[in-house]
């Protein structure tokens, strides 16, 4: 031992610090040591030593040397053999693990032990620095080193620290358990067990991607989808169904779940009466109209299917589609076919009737001319000619409706035509009715037949005036330039649109404060020859002609009305160039 240093008798850094402190204080110190000699040398000890260090002081009181007493703790041959057997069995167990197990000094980072799996994956590392061989690109101890988490402030081993990490050498994921253990020389070292979880992490990533894909698929689906539990609480609602029924459908996992039957828009579905069929294992399929507090009613198609497991009914899937536009298109298509059929019939009748009428009026005129002026019959013949002229005008309206009449299109001064039409109806308008006009000074140019458009406006004004008799009211005419895409035009409430494709329109609204119309009347207002006026006061062609003219201009006409509150008719006339 001559020539050896005191510190060669221990590997425990903490013990070295304690010995230094004791000696510098002039006190005696004692510890258990393991001489740190070459294990392959013949004098390598087989046991631990009890070491006592006593300082020797000079007469001046300063320590000039110390007395070291070492007493070997001999190990019997039997105990040594047993310990060797235990050691070999422990190594066999550790080497049989598929996990990487290694031990490293927490101060020097020296690797003290690596099991077979660690050697196979990371190579021989005993005696090397852990952060140099187990990681790549490190210039010092790892920032994520867990040594500081393994020992309590009192210096005792802490609870195991569990974490996951992607190794920078192998590029594989590991589930890691780190803990402090007491090494053979009494010092605390770090033991790490690392289980390869790369396949699990890859499966988790694939599952996450699949979950994200499915979630995006559901959220971006054009079909409303909701999942219900067995009590009909909404447990999931995608974006589309929240748009239809409201955001309250998806309150979040910590909020009170919403019953589908409690939502106001859903109540028309009949609540338990309809949904009970799902609990019985049957599917649902129906269409309903949902009336909302704000905005126009929506037509929806609803389909539902039960979720059945071994315990029976466990919930349901609801699918909801907004078919408002489809229903509107179907209504417009039916209306168009009806108008075409009536128009074709009216055109044929009008031509035949026009021929007969011309003959009748010619003969009446001849009879009138051959009758003396003093004869009373001459006055009757004059009235017959007047009636014949009205019939001729009606035939012209029928031909206009059936698009038999040739339109003479030109760019028109719409405000001037409106003023002319208003002046025409004011002649017979009762004084109890007032007129209010709001027209932009600069309105976009409109391409139309001015005479036919004048006829349409006079018809709209006349209908509004008639609706306010005898109590009076206000006739309001508003004209503005409006920029809106064709889709926005087509989805206006109660609208009939032609092949709208312009983004710029002159929006003309004629409104009154009259009696208004019921829903039943609203459904028929564009039918030719349909009128609510008494016999002889209307021929039912006004709105039918307006409808045909506006659609031929690639515009749209929309009507709003409430019984007792009045009616408004809005024309969307495309700007010149949008025809």
C-alpha positions in Angstrom: 0.0 0.0 0.0 3.1 2.2 0.3 2.8 5.0 -2.2 -0.9 4.8 -2.4 -3.1 7.8 -1.7 -5.8 7.8 0.9 -8.4 8.5 -1.7 -7.5 5.1 -3.4 -9.3 3.4 -0.5 -12.7 4.6 -1.5 -14.8 5.3 -4.6 -17.5 7.2 -2.7 -17.1 10.9 -3.6 -19.4 11.8 -0.8 -17.2 9.8 1.7 -14.1 11.6 0.4 -15.7 15.0 1.1 -16.6 13.8 4.6 -13.0 12.6 5.3 -11.6 15.9 4.1 -13.9 17.8 6.3 -13.1 15.7 9.4 -9.3 15.9 8.9 -9.3 19.6 8.2 -11.2 20.0 11.5 -8.6 17.9 13.3 -11.0 15.2 14.1 -10.8 11.4 13.8 -12.7 9.9 10.9 -13.9 6.4 10.1 -15.4 4.8 7.1 -15.7 1.6 5.1 -13.5 1.5 2.0 -12.7 -0.7 -0.9 -9.1 -0.3 -2.1 -9.2 0.9 -5.7 -6.5 -1.3 -7.1 -6.3 -3.1 -10.5 -8.8 -5.9 -10.3 -6.5 -8.1 -12.3 -3.5 -7.7 -9.9 -2.6 -10.5 -7.5 -3.0 -8.1 -4.5 -6.5 -7.2 -5.3 -8.5 -7.6 -2.1 -11.5 -9.8 -1.8 -13.2 -7.8 0.9 -14.1 -4.4 2.3 -11.9 -2.6 4.9 -12.8 -0.8 8.1 -10.7 2.4 7.9 -9.9 4.7 10.8 -8.0 8.0 10.2 -6.5 9.8 13.2 -4.7 13.2 12.7 -1.2 13.7 14.3 -0.6 17.3 15.4 2.6 19.2 15.8 3.5 21.0 19.0 2.2 24.1 17.4 -1.2 22.5 17.1 -1.1 22.1 13.4 -1.8 18.7 11.8 1.4 17.4 10.2 0.3 13.9 9.4 -2.3 11.3 10.2 -2.4 7.7 11.3 -4.4 5.4 9.0 -5.6 2.1 10.5 -7.2 -0.5 8.2 -8.8 -3.7 9.2 -9.8 -6.1 6.5 -13.3 -7.7 6.7 -12.3 -11.2 5.7 -14.8 -13.2 3.6 -15.0 -16.8 4.2 -14.6 -19.2 1.2 -18.2 -20.3 1.5 -19.5 -16.8 1.7 -17.4 -15.8 -1.2 -18.7 -18.7 -3.2 -22.3 -17.9 -2.3 -21.8 -14.2 -3.2 -20.2 -15.2 -6.5 -23.2 -17.4 -7.2 -25.6 -14.7 -6.4 -23.7 -12.3 -8.6 -23.7 -14.6 -11.5 -27.4 -15.3 -11.1 -28.1 -11.6 -11.0 -26.1 -11.0 -14.2 -27.9 -13.9 -15.9 -31.3 -12.3 -15.0 -30.2 -8.9 -16.2 -28.7 -10.3 -19.4 -31.9 -12.2 -20.1 -33.9 -9.0 -20.2 -34.9 -7.4 -23.5 -34.5 -4.0 -21.8 -31.3 -2.1 -21.7 -29.9 -1.9 -18.1 -26.9 0.1 -17.2 -25.4 1.7 -14.1 -23.5 5.0 -14.1 -21.7 7.1 -11.5 -23.8 10.2 -10.9 -20.8 12.5 -10.5 -18.3 11.3 -13.0 -20.9 9.8 -15.4 -18.7 6.7 -15.8 -20.6 3.7 -16.9 -20.1 0.9 -14.3 -22.2 -1.8 -15.8 -24.2 -2.6 -19.0 -26.2 -5.7 -19.5 -26.2 -7.9 -22.7 -29.1 -6.0 -24.4 -27.3 -2.7 -23.8 -24.1 -4.1 -25.3 -26.0 -5.4 -28.3 -27.8 -2.2 -28.9 -25.3 0.5 -27.8 -21.9 -1.4 -27.8 -19.3 -1.9 -25.0 -19.6 1.1 -22.7 -18.2 0.1 -19.3 -15.5 2.5 -18.2 -16.7 5.2 -20.7 -18.7 8.3 -20.1 -22.4 7.7 -20.5 -23.3 10.9 -22.3 -20.5 10.2 -24.9 -21.5 6.7 -25.8 -25.3 6.6 -25.2 -26.1 9.9 -27.0 -24.8 11.7 -30.1 -23.7 15.3 -30.6 -23.2 15.9 -26.8 -20.4 18.2 -25.6 -21.3 17.7 -22.0 -23.8 16.0 -19.7 -27.3 15.8 -21.2 -29.6 18.7 -20.5 -32.3 16.1 -19.8 -30.2 14.1 -17.4 -32.3 12.8 -14.5 -29.6 12.5 -11.9 -31.0 15.5 -10.0 -34.4 13.8 -9.7 -33.1 10.6 -8.2 -31.9 11.7 -4.8 -33.9 13.5 -2.1 -32.6 16.7 -0.4 -31.6 14.5 2.5 -29.3 12.5 0.3 -31.5 9.3 0.2 -32.7 7.6 -3.0 -35.9 9.1 -4.4 -38.8 7.4 -6.0 -38.1 5.9 -9.5 -38.3 8.5 -12.3 -40.3 7.3 -15.3 -40.1 9.0 -18.7 -40.0 8.4 -22.4 -37.2 9.5 -24.8 -36.1 9.0 -28.4 -32.4 8.0 -28.3 -30.2 10.1 -30.6 -27.9 7.2 -31.4 -30.4 4.5 -32.3 -33.3 6.9 -33.2 -35.6 4.5 -31.3 -38.1 5.3 -28.6 -37.6 4.0 -25.0 -39.7 3.8 -21.9 -37.2 4.5 -19.2 -37.2 3.9 -15.4 -34.3 5.6 -13.5 -33.6 5.2 -9.9 -30.7 5.7 -7.4 -29.2 2.5 -5.9 -26.3 1.9 -3.5 -23.3 0.5 -5.3 -21.0 -2.1 -3.8 -18.7 0.6 -2.3 -21.6 2.3 -0.6 -22.0 5.3 -3.0 -25.3 6.1 -4.7 -25.3 5.5 -8.5 -27.9 5.7 -11.2 -29.5 2.5 -12.6 -31.4 2.9 -15.8 -33.8 0.4 -17.4 -34.9 1.3 -20.9 -37.6 -0.7 -22.7 -37.7 -0.3 -26.5 -41.3 1.0 -27.3 -40.6 2.2 -30.9 -43.3 -0.1 -32.3 -45.8 1.1 -29.8 -45.0 4.7 -30.5 -45.3 4.1 -34.2 -48.7 2.5 -33.6 -49.7 5.4 -31.4 -48.7 7.8 -34.1 -50.7 5.9 -36.7 -53.6 5.8 -34.4 -53.3 9.6 -33.8 -53.1 10.2 -37.5 -56.1 8.0 -38.1 -58.0 9.7 -35.3 -57.1 13.1 -36.8 -58.1 11.9 -40.2 -61.5 10.6 -39.0 -62.1 13.8 -37.0 -61.3 16.0 -40.0 -63.5 13.7 -42.1 -66.4 14.2 -39.7 -65.8 17.9 -39.1 -65.6 18.7 -42.8 -68.3 16.4 -44.0 -71.2 18.2 -45.8 -73.6 16.0 -43.7 -74.5 16.9 -40.2 -73.5 14.0 -37.8 -74.3 13.7 -34.1 -73.6 10.8 -31.7 -76.1 10.2 -28.9 -75.8 8.1 -25.8 -78.6 5.8 -24.7 -80.3 8.6 -22.9 -80.3 10.7 -26.1 -77.7 13.1 -24.8 -75.4 14.6 -27.5 -71.9 13.3 -27.0 -70.5 14.5 -30.3 -71.7 16.9 -32.9 -69.8 17.9 -36.0 -69.5 21.3 -37.6 -72.4 20.9 -40.1 -75.0 19.8 -37.5 -73.9 22.6 -35.2 -74.5 25.0 -38.1 -78.0 23.6 -38.4 -79.0 23.2 -34.8 -76.7 25.6 -32.9 -73.3 25.5 -31.2 -74.9 24.5 -27.9 -75.0 20.9 -29.3 -71.3 20.5 -28.5 -70.7 21.9 -24.9 -67.5 20.1 -24.2 -66.6 17.1 -22.0 -66.8 19.0 -18.7 -70.2 20.7 -19.4 -73.6 19.3 -18.9 -74.6 17.2 -21.8 -77.5 18.4 -24.0 -80.5 16.3 -24.7 -81.3 16.4 -28.4 -85.0 16.7 -27.6 -84.4 19.8 -25.5 -83.1 21.9 -28.4 -85.8 24.2 -29.7 -85.1 23.6 -33.4 -85.3 19.9 -32.8 -88.6 19.9 -31.0 -90.6 19.7 -34.2 -89.1 16.3 -34.7 -91.5 14.9 -32.1 -89.0 14.3 -29.3 -89.3 10.9 -27.7 -92.1 9.8 -30.1 -89.7 9.8 -33.0 -86.5 8.9 -31.2 -88.0 6.0 -29.3 -87.9 4.1 -32.5 -84.1 4.2 -32.3 -84.3 2.6 -28.8 -86.4 -0.1 -30.3 -83.7 -0.9 -32.8 -85.4 0.7 -35.8 -83.9 3.3 -38.1 -85.3 6.8 -38.8 -85.8 8.7 -42.1 -87.9 11.8 -42.5 -87.9 15.4 -43.6 -89.0 18.3 -41.5 -89.0 22.1 -41.5 -87.1 23.7 -38.6 -88.3 27.2 -37.7 -85.6 29.4 -36.1 -85.8 32.5 -34.1 -83.4 34.2 -36.5 -83.2 33.7 -40.2 -85.4 31.8 -42.6 -86.8 28.3 -41.8 -84.7 25.4 -42.8 -85.8 22.2 -44.4 -83.8 19.2 -43.1 -83.5 15.6 -44.0 -83.0 13.4 -40.9 -81.7 9.8 -40.8 -80.9 7.9 -37.6 -79.5 4.5 -36.8 -79.3 2.8 -33.4 -76.0 1.6 -31.8 -76.5 -1.9 -30.5 -74.0 -3.9 -28.4 -74.2 -7.0 -26.1 -76.2 -5.0 -23.5 -78.7 -3.8 -26.1 -79.4 -0.2 -27.1 -76.3 1.9 -26.3 -76.9 5.1 -28.3 -77.5 6.3 -31.8 -76.0 8.1 -34.8 -78.0 11.0 -36.3 -77.4 12.3 -39.8 -78.9 15.6 -40.8 -78.7 17.4 -44.1 -79.9 20.9 -44.9 -82.1 20.5 -47.9 -83.5 24.1 -47.9 -81.9 25.0 -51.2 -82.9 21.6 -52.8 -86.5 22.1 -51.7 -86.4 25.7 -53.1 -85.0 24.4 -56.4 -87.7 21.7 -56.5 -90.3 24.3 -55.9 -88.9 26.6 -58.6 -88.7 23.7 -61.0 -92.3 22.7 -60.4 -93.3 26.3 -60.8 -91.4 26.6 -64.0 -92.9 23.5 -65.5 -96.3 24.7 -64.5 -95.8 28.1 -66.0 -94.4 26.5 -69.2 -97.5 24.2 -69.5 -99.9 27.0 -68.8 -98.0 29.3 -71.1 -98.1 26.8 -74.0 -101.9 26.3 -73.4 -102.5 30.0 -73.1 -100.5 30.8 -76.3 -102.6 28.3 -78.3 -105.8 29.7 -76.9 -104.7 33.3 -77.3 -103.9 32.9 -81.0 -107.3 31.3 -81.8 -109.1 33.7 -79.6 -107.3 36.6 -81.1 -108.4 35.6 -84.6 -112.0 35.3 -83.5 -111.8 38.6 -81.6 -110.4 40.5 -84.6 -113.3 39.2 -86.7 -115.8 40.2 -84.0 -114.3 43.7 -83.5 -114.2 44.3 -87.3 -117.9 43.4 -87.7 -118.8 45.5 -84.6 -117.0 48.4 -86.1 -118.8 48.0 -89.4 -122.1 47.8 -87.6 -121.3 50.9 -85.6 -120.4 52.9 -88.7 -123.6 51.8 -90.4 -125.8 52.8 -87.4 -127.0 56.4 -87.2 -125.5 58.4 -84.4 -128.9 59.2 -82.9 -129.6 55.5 -82.6 -129.1 54.1 -79.1 -127.6 50.9 -80.5 -124.5 52.9 -81.6 -123.6 53.5 -78.0 -123.9 49.8 -77.2 -121.6 49.0 -80.1 -119.0 51.4 -78.9 -119.0 49.7 -75.4 -118.6 46.4 -77.2 -115.5 47.7 -79.0 -114.1 49.0 -75.7 -114.6 45.5 -74.2 -113.0 44.0 -77.2 -110.0 46.2 -76.8 -109.6 45.1 -73.2 -109.8 41.5 -74.4 -107.1 42.3 -77.0 -104.9 43.8 -74.3 -105.4 40.6 -72.2 -104.3 38.5 -75.2 -101.2 40.6 -75.5 -100.4 40.0 -71.8 -100.9 36.3 -72.4 -98.5 36.3 -75.3 -96.0 38.2 -73.2 -96.4 35.7 -70.4 -95.9 32.8 -72.9 -92.9 34.6 -74.3 -94.5 34.8 -77.7 -94.1 38.5 -77.8 -90.7 39.8 -79.1 -88.8 41.9 -76.5 -87.0 45.0 -77.6 -84.0 45.2 -75.3 -82.1 48.4 -74.7 -80.2 50.1 -71.8 -82.9 51.9 -69.9 -83.2 54.7 -67.4 -84.8 52.7 -64.6 -85.5 55.7 -62.2 -87.3 57.5 -65.0 -89.5 54.4 -65.8 -90.4 54.1 -62.1 -91.5 57.7 -62.0 -93.6 57.3 -65.1 -95.3 54.2 -63.8 -96.0 55.9 -60.5 -97.5 58.9 -62.2 -99.7 56.5 -64.2 -101.2 54.8 -61.1 -101.4 58.1 -59.0 -104.3 59.2 -61.3 -106.6 56.7 -59.8 -105.0 56.3 -56.4 -107.2 57.3 -53.4 -105.9 60.2 -51.2 -105.7 57.9 -48.2 -102.6 56.3 -49.7 -99.2 58.1 -49.6 -96.2 57.3 -51.8 -92.6 57.3 -50.6 -89.6 56.8 -53.0 -86.0 56.2 -52.0 -83.8 55.9 -55.1 -80.1 56.2 -55.5 -79.0 59.1 -57.7 -76.6 57.0 -59.7 -78.0 53.5 -60.4 -76.3 50.9 -62.5 -77.5 50.6 -66.1 -80.2 48.0 -66.8 -80.8 46.2 -70.1 -84.5 45.5 -70.6 -87.6 46.2 -72.8 -88.8 49.5 -71.3 -92.5 49.1 -72.3 -92.8 45.6 -70.9 -90.9 46.6 -67.7 -93.3 49.6 -67.4 -96.2 47.1 -67.6 -94.6 45.0 -64.8 -94.1 48.1 -62.5 -97.7 49.4 -63.1 -99.0 45.9 -62.2 -96.9 45.8 -59.0 -98.0 49.3 -58.0 -101.6 48.6 -58.7 -101.6 45.4 -56.6 -100.0 47.4 -53.7 -102.6 50.1 -53.9 -105.5 47.6 -54.1 -104.2 45.8 -51.0 -104.4 49.1 -49.0 -108.0 49.9 -49.9 -110.2 51.2 -48.2 -108.1 52.0 -45.1 -105.2 53.6 -46.9 -101.5 53.2 -46.1 -98.1 53.8 -47.6 -96.7 52.7 -50.9 -92.9 52.6 -50.7 -90.6 52.2 -53.6 -86.8 51.7 -53.0 -84.1 51.4 -55.6 -80.5 50.7 -54.8 -77.4 49.2 -56.5 -76.6 45.9 -54.8 -73.5 43.7 -55.1 -74.2 40.1 -54.3 -73.1 36.8 -55.7 -75.7 34.6 -57.6 -75.9 32.1 -54.8 -77.0 34.9 -52.4 -79.7 35.9 -54.8 -80.9 32.3 -55.2 -81.3 31.7 -51.4 -83.4 34.8 -50.7 -86.7 33.9 -49.0 -89.6 33.0 -51.4 -87.5 33.8 -54.4 -87.9 32.7 -58.0 -84.7 33.2 -59.9 -83.7 32.8 -63.5 -80.2 31.9 -64.7 -78.7 34.5 -62.4 -74.9 34.8 -62.9 -74.2 38.5 -62.3 -72.7 39.9 -59.1 -74.2 43.4 -59.6 -78.0 44.1 -59.5 -80.4 47.0 -59.3 -82.6 46.0 -56.4 -86.1 47.4 -56.7 -88.5 46.9 -53.8 -92.2 47.7 -53.9 -93.8 47.4 -50.4 -97.2 48.3 -49.0 -98.9 48.4 -45.6 -102.0 46.6 -46.7 -103.8 43.4 -45.8 -100.9 41.0 -46.7 -101.2 37.4 -47.8 -101.6 34.0 -46.2 -99.2 31.2 -46.9 -101.7 29.5 -49.2 -102.1 32.6 -51.3 -98.3 33.1 -51.4 -97.9 29.6 -53.0 -100.1 30.6 -55.9 -99.3 34.2 -56.6 -97.2 33.5 -59.8 -99.8 31.2 -61.3 -101.5 32.8 -64.4 -105.1 33.7 -64.0 -104.9 33.3 -60.2 -106.4 36.3 -58.4 -107.9 37.2 -55.0 -109.8 40.1 -56.5 -113.5 40.0 -57.2 -114.7 39.0 -60.6 -114.0 41.7 -63.1 -111.4 43.6 -61.0 -108.4 41.5 -61.9 -107.3 38.9 -64.5 -104.5 37.2 -62.5 -101.8 37.9 -65.0 -99.8 40.7 -63.3 -97.4 38.7 -61.2 -97.3 35.9 -63.7 -96.0 38.3 -66.4 -93.6 39.9 -63.9 -92.2 36.5 -63.1 -91.7 35.7 -66.7 -90.2 39.0 -67.6 -87.7 39.0 -64.7 -86.6 35.5 -65.3 -86.1 36.3 -69.0 -83.8 39.1 -67.9 -81.8 36.5 -65.8 -82.9 38.3 -62.7 -85.0 37.2 -59.7 -88.2 38.2 -57.9 -88.8 37.6 -54.2 -92.0 38.2 -52.2 -92.4 38.6 -48.5 -95.9 39.0 -46.9 -97.6 38.7 -43.5 -101.4 38.9 -43.1 -102.3 42.3 -41.7 -98.8 43.7 -42.1 -98.4 44.2 -45.8 -96.4 42.8 -48.7 -93.0 43.6 -50.3 -91.9 42.5 -53.8 -88.2 42.8 -54.7 -86.9 42.6 -58.2 -83.2 41.8 -58.8 -82.3 43.2 -62.2 -78.8 42.4 -63.4 -76.6 45.3 -64.4 -75.8 45.9 -68.1 -73.3 43.3 -69.0 -74.7 40.7 -66.6 -77.6 39.8 -68.9 
